[in-house]
Amino acid sequence: MTTISPRTSYKRPRSVWPKLSEDPLPPETRNLMFEGMDDSNVHEVPGGLKHLARLVARAFYTVEDVLIVDMLVQNPCMKEDDICEMLKFDKKLFRTKIATLRT
């Protein structure tokens, strides 16, 4: 084991994480995710983020959860009763699935 004396200069190893000033996404990925987004579209969710939400749901959640996410991505403002009616879910099941998705 080597010890570092106060007179010895020590070079800190380079960090593998990007600096905060650097963009972690390559430009082509960023362009695809936020395509068509400008100041006038602030109230809409970009298509790339919708696609990402669907992919994450399919990778990590159950079929019922994926169906709920798909419904909410297509229509972000839906009533609980409407979603339950369209998916033929019981309200109790729907509320447990929503609680799972919120956490």
C-alpha positions in Angstrom: 0.0 0.0 0.0 1.3 3.4 -0.9 1.0 6.4 1.2 0.7 9.9 -0.1 2.9 12.5 1.6 1.8 16.1 1.6 4.7 17.0 -0.8 3.7 14.4 -3.4 1.3 15.6 -6.0 -1.7 13.4 -6.5 -3.7 13.3 -9.7 -7.2 12.4 -9.1 -8.5 9.8 -11.6 -10.8 10.9 -14.3 -14.5 10.5 -13.6 -16.4 8.2 -15.8 -19.6 10.3 -15.4 -20.1 13.3 -17.8 -19.6 16.7 -16.3 -22.8 18.6 -15.5 -22.1 21.1 -18.3 -21.9 18.2 -20.8 -25.0 16.7 -22.4 -25.2 13.0 -21.7 -27.3 12.3 -24.8 -25.8 12.2 -28.3 -27.2 15.0 -30.5 -29.0 12.6 -32.8 -30.9 11.0 -29.9 -31.8 14.4 -28.5 -33.0 15.6 -31.9 -35.3 12.5 -32.2 -36.7 12.9 -28.6 -37.5 16.5 -28.9 -38.3 16.7 -32.6 -40.7 19.5 -33.4 -40.6 21.0 -29.9 -40.3 24.7 -29.6 -41.6 27.4 -27.3 -45.2 27.2 -28.7 -45.5 23.5 -27.8 -44.7 23.8 -24.1 -48.1 22.2 -23.1 -47.6 19.0 -25.1 -45.6 16.0 -24.2 -43.0 15.3 -26.9 -43.5 12.1 -29.0 -40.1 10.7 -27.9 -41.0 10.8 -24.3 -44.4 9.1 -25.0 -42.5 6.4 -26.8 -40.1 6.1 -23.9 -42.9 5.7 -21.4 -44.4 2.9 -23.4 -41.1 1.1 -23.8 -40.4 1.3 -20.1 -43.9 0.1 -19.2 -43.5 -2.9 -21.6 -40.1 -3.8 -20.2 -40.9 -3.6 -16.4 -44.6 -3.8 -15.8 -47.5 -6.3 -16.1 -49.9 -6.4 -19.1 -52.6 -4.5 -17.2 -50.2 -1.8 -16.3 -49.1 -1.5 -19.9 -52.7 -1.1 -21.0 -53.3 1.7 -18.6 -50.1 3.5 -19.7 -51.1 3.2 -23.3 -54.5 4.6 -22.6 -53.0 7.6 -20.7 -50.4 8.2 -23.4 -53.0 8.4 -26.1 -55.5 10.4 -24.0 -53.8 12.2 -21.0 -57.0 13.5 -19.6 -59.4 10.6 -19.0 -61.8 9.9 -16.1 -61.3 6.8 -14.0 -64.7 5.4 -15.0 -64.0 5.8 -18.7 -60.7 3.9 -18.5 -62.3 1.1 -16.4 -65.1 0.9 -18.9 -62.9 0.7 -21.9 -60.5 -1.8 -20.4 -63.2 -3.8 -18.6 -61.4 -3.4 -15.3 -62.9 -3.5 -11.9 -62.4 -0.1 -10.0 -60.5 -1.8 -7.2 -58.1 -3.5 -9.6 -57.7 -0.2 -11.5 -56.9 1.8 -8.4 -54.3 -0.8 -7.3 -52.6 -0.7 -10.7 -52.6 3.1 -10.6 -51.0 3.0 -7.2 -48.3 0.7 -8.5 -47.6 3.0 -11.4 -47.4 6.1 -9.2 -44.6 4.6 -7.0 
